[in-house]
């Protein structure tokens, strides 16, 4: 498999990792859209949220994203979690990931 996020999770591709545990990894986005823009991924490959079968795993991913937001100092001020799914949903890397965006006021609608 030639998945860039799988390679990040394995340490084969460099990333600025900010937090990790045995199941999830958080690192800085290389094209940030907010002062704090992190990507949170499961360490095991799953292409999209459509492929999820384990609610506990998805819930764990969201709780980990929340913990990352808190650790990065945006938990109390506010932040946005975004999961893009498939092409029309804006997904460009087909490994499930959560964008954690914070450090500025978010606008609505987002796009």
Phi, psi and omega in degrees: 000139184249046183271122182299321181287330173296321179293323175298314182299327180274354182081013181277338177236132181292141174209156176273091182283132179251337181193147175200160170221198183289340183248334188226158181220137176238134179214162182286138176290138181282349178230070188295139179252004179203162179306322171246114177223105182241154174247133178244125183232152166285146180287341175262146185288133170213121188295311183217169176296336177297337182272356183290139177232351184243104181299326179295323179292318178294317177298319177298322178298316180292320177295322177295318177300318176300316180296323177296315179301316178298314182296332181271003173085014180248001184301316182278325181288324181126149181203168179238137171253131182230132171237110176274140183231119179064177189302309182290342176273358177095006180285128179245335174248121186268065169218120183314131177207151178249126172276129173251112184244129179197183179093001176202164177291135179271146180258159176220135005283155185284337182172000000 
